[in-house]
Amino acid sequence: MNELIIAFGLFLFIEGGLYALFPSKMKNMLKKMDTIADRQLRLGGLIFAIIGFAIIWYLKV
């Protein structure tokens, strides 16, 4: 459970840092998200989730 809290904190740190350092670029990126099809977003999210799971699994084994 401790690792989950650390991972969530790291996520918030990275996400917050991006918005703090590049606010206009993040706003432009979010506007462009509307033009991407749901299927492409779902596939990209699934791919990143699998990569993340593989990294975690590799490090835990």
Sequence and secondary structure as in RCSB ss.txt:
>XXXX:A:sequence
MNELIIAFGLFLFIEGGLYALFPSKMKNMLKKMDTIADRQLRLGGLIFAIIGFAIIWYLKV
>XXXX:A:secstr
 HHHHHHHHHHHHHHHHHHHH HHHHHHHHHHHTTS HHHHHHHHHHHHHHHHHHHHHHH 
